Amino acid sequence: MTERPEGTGGRPHTDGLPKTQPLRPSQVRQNANAKRMLMRLVQGDSPPTAPMSIVDRLAGSPYANPTIQVAGVDASARKTIDFALHLAEAMFRYGAGALEVETSMIAVTAALGLKNVEVDITNQSVAINYAPKDQTPITLLRVVRSWTNNYAGLAQVHQLVSDIVAGGVGRDEAVRRLTEITRSAKPFPRWMVTVAFGVFAAVFVGVLGGGPGASALAFASNMLISLLARQLIRWRTPDFFVTMASSFVVTFVALMLRWAGADIAPSIVVAGGILLLLPTGRLVSSVQDAINGFPVTAAGRFLSTLLTFGAIVAGIGVAVVVGTLMGSQVLDVTNTFPPAYPLWGQAILIAIAVVAIGVTEQTKMRLLLPTAAVGLVGFFVLWGVGELGLGDRLSPAISAVVIGLLGRAVALKLGAPQLVVAVPAALILLPGLTIFRSMYALTVEGGDILAGAGGMLNAGAIVLGVAAGIVLGDNLARPLTKGLSSNERRRVRRR
């Protein structure tokens, strides 16, 4: 039997095998990085069904880093959830976007001490689920069935949320204030809103190139459709037919007066008349919801927007056909109109138009002049970009980006959401004249169907460009406006 060498512990020789070299520090780091990358590929960054962190969800909003109140949370969770749903309902009714509603609900529930809260928003409903650990979950749903023009109320709700997040308002006080907001009267009476409709149409017709006669006709016809719409709403007529009747009246009146011999341009009068019928705020909110990841809400608002456009188209088409049957001459809608006023005169008219829009949207009084200033800046940007030759599609979009950026800064400075300032200021960018010309070509001039369809696509591109520009400006302004909400909160804490 062969004897094994001593000192080997019974193991065979290994002197003939290659020796392993020690790892260098750089190799150790590379191995560690490779292990971490492999773990990320296998496990992912976070579980797929984990709720998003409150800090992450509120980042970039005016309600980041809320002050959390921890007294008596679980015992009154149902009351806090009821308040959050009531808040969301008010915001939706006043025209807020889905992202703003969601961040407001999350900020309020977090500030009032609730954790483990999930919010789900669709086009007409808001659901909230509160599921604390080892307790029975609470799920509530609120359906929003009506809308109203009340930017002043939306600004007050925004201010209320800011005060709650700052820690200066408890739940009972917040409930009382929200009830006062929803029950308080709007800032402007109905007769003033009716006059504002007419004033906007008159001054915007002047901007398009119409003379005093065309402006006077636009003022009278818009007063008429405002009264007509109010009566139809009292009779609970659907919004589609209210909009259709309004666009019919303003088009038919312009055509009949031209047929009677009045020296006016019907296309300009109709363009000024239908501009306030366009669902600008709803379209901006739908684009914002689509960009921010709320496809169901965006789809519902897009459908509502398309129905409104369809109602405007139907009203114009019926009025043109009826006017033609009554002997109205066929219009040449391809005519262009030179400016009726110099640039400074147009700027004055734009400022008046934006103020009138603010009145019709029931904006707070102290926001009217700042909104008009933002609209003036947007008008001069539109003029400047047009002088550079960037085209009729890109120029309104660039101006909308500037309006969206300034609108966020001005609105947060004055304690309001961006929509309240940006939408009235950007309404002047919409192509009302192009929409009328395209509708006339589609409904009357059968040989120019392709031209009419192309014009509608062009108008749609401009409208979507304006809406997307406002949203882009809002996002570009977020890094620049982080200090505005924090300054506002410091003022609240000092009170």
N, C-alpha and C positions, 0 to 999 in steps of 0.2 A: 504494500500500500504506500502510496506517495505521501510524504509529509508536507503539510502546508507551512509556508514561512511564518516565523514568529512575528507578532506585532500587527498582523493584518486582520485579526479578529475573524478569521475564517473566510474572508472575502477575497476574490481574485485580484490579481495585479491590475492597476489602471494607469500605469506609467506610460503605456503605449498610446492612450487616447489623447486627442487634442484638448488643451486646457482652455476654459472659458475666460474671456477677457472681461474685466469690470466695466460697467456702463459709464459713459461720460455723462456729465450733468445735462447737456443738451439732449441726449437720448432719453434720459429720464423724463424730461419735460415733454418731449414728443410723445412718449408712451402714455403719459397722463392725459394729454390733450386728445389722443386717439381714443382712449377709454371713455372720456367724457362725451365725445362726439357719438360714439357707438351707443352709449346709454341714452342720449337724446333721440337717436334714430329709433331705438327700440321702445322707449317709454313715452316720448313726446314731452312737450313743455309742461303740460298740465292735463289732468283728466278731461275727457271730451265733454262731460256733463257738469263740470264744476261751475258754480256761479261766478260771474265776473266780480272782481274786487271793487268795492265802493270807490277806492282811491283811483283805480283805473277808469271806472265809468264816469266819474265826475271830472277827470282831468281835461283841461281845456274849456270847461264851462265856468260860468260866474260863481258856481257853488262849490268849488274845490275846497278840500280840507274843512268840512263842517264842524262846528262846535257841538259835541254830543251831550245831550241831557240824559242822565241815567236814573233819575228819580221816578220810581213807580212805573217801570216800563211794561213788564209782563201783565200786570193787573189791568192795564188800560190799553192793551194792544189793539183791541177791536175799535176803540174810539179813534186811535191814531190812524188806522187803516181807512176808516170811514172819512176822516178829514182829508187824507191823501187822495182818495177817489173823488171827493167833492172838488178838490183843487184841480185835479186833472180834467174833470168835466168842464169846469169854468174855462180853463185854458184852451181846450178844444173848441168850445163854443165861440171863443173870441178870436180863433184863427191861428193858434200856435202850432208849430210843427211837432212831429212825433218825438224827435230827439229832445227838444226842449221840455216836453211834457214828461218824458221818462226821467231825464236828469233832475227835474224839479221834484218828482215823486221820490226818487231815491235819496236826494239830498234832504228832503223833509223827514222821511221815515228814519234816516240815519241820525239826523240832528235830534229827533225826539226819542232816540234810544233803541230803535228796532234794528236787529240784525237778521240775517237769513231771510231777506225779502227779495222776491222776484217779481218783475213787472212785465206784462205782456200787453202790447198795444196793437190794435187793428184800426181799420178805417173809422169805425163808429163805436168801438168799445175799448174799455180799459179794464184789465184784470190784474189783481195783485194777490200774491200768495205769501203768507207768513208761516214759515215752518221752523219753529225753534226746536232744538234737539230734545228728544224724549218728551215732546208735548204734542198735543193735537194741533195739526195745522189749520190755518184759517185762509180761505180763498173767497174773495169777493169780486164781483163784476159790475161795472157801470156802463150803460149804453148811452151814447150822446146822439140825440136825434134832431137837433136843430142848431143853426148857426146864426150869428148876428154880428153886425159891425160895431165893435166896441174896443178899439185899441187902447182907450183910456183904462178900461177894466183890465185888459191884458197887462198893461204897465203896472197897475196897482198890485196885481197878483205876483208879478215878477219882484216887486219891491217887498211884498210880504214874504216870499220865499227867501230873499236875501236876508231879511231880518231874522227869520227862524234859523237859518244856517249860521248867522252871526251869534246866536245864543241869546239874543235880547228879547225873544218872544216865546212864551210857553204855548202849550197846545190849546188851552182854554182861550187865551187871548187870540191865538191864530184863528180858531173857529169863529170867534166873534167878528174879527176883522174880515174874514172871507165872506161871512154872511152879509156884512155891510156892503162889500164890494159887489156881490151878485144882486143885491136889492137896490143899490143906489141908482139914481137917474143918470142917464148919459149926459155928457157935458154940454151938448148942443141940442136945442129943441128941433122938432121936425121941420118947422118952416125954414129954419136956417139951413138944414141939410138940403131941402128942396131948392133953395136959392143957390146953394153951393154947387149943386148939380148943373144948374144953368150957367153959373159963372165959369165953371171949369170948361164946359163945352164952348162958350163964347170966346174965351181967351185962347184956347187951344186951336180953334179955327183960325184965329189971327196968326198964330205961330205957323200954321200950315200954309198961309198965304191968302186967306180969305179976308175980305174987306169988312167994314162995319155992318153992312147989310147981312152978310153971311153970318157974322157973329151974333147979330140980333136974332136971326132965325134960329140959330143953334141954341141960344139962351131960352127962347120961348118953347121950342120943341122938347128940350130936356126938362124944363119945368113940367111940361105936359106928361112926359113919360114917367117922371118921378111920381106925380099924383096918380097916374094910371097903375103903376106898379104897386103903390101903397094900397089902392082899393082892391086889386086882385089878390094881394096877400091877405087882406081882411076876409076875402071869400075863400081862403085856403086853396088857392090855385097853385099847382106845382110850379116850382121855380123855372122849369123848362118853358112853360107857356107864358110865364111872366116875362122872361127874357125875350121870347119870340115876339110877343105883343109889343114890347118896348122898341125893339129894332124895326118892327114893321111900321110903327107910328112915325119914328124919326125919319125913315126913308120915304114913306108915302107923303108926308108933309113937304119935304124938300122937293120931291118930284112934282107935286101939284102946284107949288108956288112957281117953279120953273116953267111949268106948262102954262100958268096964268100970265107969264111975261116978266116975272121978277128976275132982276139981273143978279143971279147968284150961281154958285157952282155947287150943285147938289152933292157931288162926291165929297167935297170938303166938309159940308154940313153933316153928312152921315158919318164921316170918319170921326169928327169931334163928338158926335152923339153916341156912337157905339163904344168909345174907348173906355168909359166908365162901366160898361156892361161886361167887359172882358174880365174873366176871373183871375186877375193878376196875383192876388195874395194866395189863392188856392194853388195856382200853378207853381209859384215859388216854393210853397210848402211841399208840394208833391215832388218837385225836383230835389229839394233838400232831404226829404224822407228817402228817396231812392238812393241818393249819394251816401247817406248816413246808415244804410243797411236796414230800412223798414220797407221791404218790397210790397207787403200786403197793403199797408197804409198808402204807399205811393200809388199802387195800382188803382185803389178806390178813388183817390183824389184825381188821378189822371182821367179816369172814366167820367167823373163828375165834370171835370174841365172840358173834356171833349163834348159832352152833352150840352154844356153852355155854349161852346163854339157852334155846335150844330143848331142850337136855337137861334143864335144870331144870324147864321147863314139862312135858315128857313125864313126868318122874318124879313130879311133883305130881299130874298128871292120872291116871296109872295107879294111884297110891296111893289117891286119892279114889274112883275107880271100884271098886277092889278092896274098899276099906273099906265102901262102900255096899252091895256085894253080900254082904258078911259081916254086915250088919245095923247098921252105924254110921249114926247119925241124920244127916240133912242139916243142915249148919251154917249159922248166920246170920253170914256173914262181914262184914255191914255194921255189926256192933256196934263201938262205940268204947270205949276203955278209959281211965279216968282215971289220972293218974300215981299209981304205987304208992309213990313216995318224993318227998320235997321236992327243990327245985332243987339244993341243996348235995349231997344224996345222989345225985342223978342225975349231978352233976359228978364225984363220986368213982367212980361206976360207969363213966363215959365214960373216965376216965383209966386205969382197970384194963383196959377193953376195948382201948384203943389199945396198951397195953403187950402185951396178949395177941396182938394182931395182929402187932406187931413180932416176937414170938417165932415165930409161925407163918411169917413171911416171912424168918426167919433174919437179922434186923437185928443190927448190932453192939451190944454191951452198952451202950456209952456213948451210943448214940443213942436208947435206949428212953425215958428220962425227957424229953429235949428233944422227942421226937416226941409224947409224951403231953401236954406243955405246949402244943404247937401244936394238938393235937386239942381240948384244953380251950378254948383261945381260939376255935376254930371253933365249938364247941358254944355258947358264950355269944353269939357273933355270930348263930348260927342262932336262938337263943332271943330275942335282942333284936330281930332283924328280923321274926321272927314276931309279937312283941308289937306291932310297928308296923302289922301287917296287910298285909304285902306278898305274902302267899300262899304256898302249899306248893311252888310251882315256883320262884319267884324267890329265896326264902329260902335253900335249899340252894346255889344258884348263887353268891349273894353270899358265903356262908360259905366256899365252895370257893375263891373269889378270895383271900380273906384267908389261907386255909390254904396256897394256892399261893405267895403272896408271902412269908409267914413261913417256909414250908418251904424256899424257895431260900436265904433269908438264913441260917437255922439250919444247913442242910446244908452250904453252902459254908464256913461258919465252922468246922464240924467235919470238913471234908475229905471230903464225900460229895456225890453228885448230888441234885438236888431231889426226884426220884421216891422216893428212899428214905425221906424224911420225910413228903412230902405224901400219898402213897397210903395208908399206914396211918392217918394222921390224918383223912383224908376218908372212910374206909369207913363211918363212923357216919352219913353223910349219905344213904346209899342207901336207897330205899324198899322194903325187903324185905316189909313188911306189905301194901303196895299190890300188889306182884307176886303174892303168894299169893292175895289176894282176887280179883284179875283172872283168875288161872288157874283158880280154883274156879268162877267164873262162866262161863268158857269151856268147861270140861270137864264140869261137873255140871248147873248150872242153864241148861238149853238156852234158856229164855226170855229170859235176860239176856246173850245173846251180844254185843249191841251195847254193853252196859254193861261187859262184860269186855274187849272190844276197846278201848273208850275208856279203861279203867283201865290197860291195857298201854301205850297211847300216852302216857298221863300219866306212867307210871313211866319209859318210855323218854325222855321229855322231861326228867325230873328227872335221870336218869343221865347223859344227854348234857350237861345244864347243869352238873352237878358236874365232869365231865371237862373241859369247855371252861373252866370257872372256874379249875381248877387250872392249865391252860395259860396263861390270861390272867394269873393272879397271878404265874406264873413270868416272863412277859415284862415285866410292870409292875415287877418287882423287879430286872431287869437293870441299869438305870441306877443303882440304889441299892446294888448289890453289886459294883461294879467293883473297889473297893479290897480286897475280901476275898481274891481270888485273888492279887493283887499282894503283899499282906502275907504270904500263905502262901509265895510264892516267895522273898521276902526272908529268911524264916526258913530255907528250904532252903539258900540261898546261904551263910548264916552258919554252917551246920553243918560 
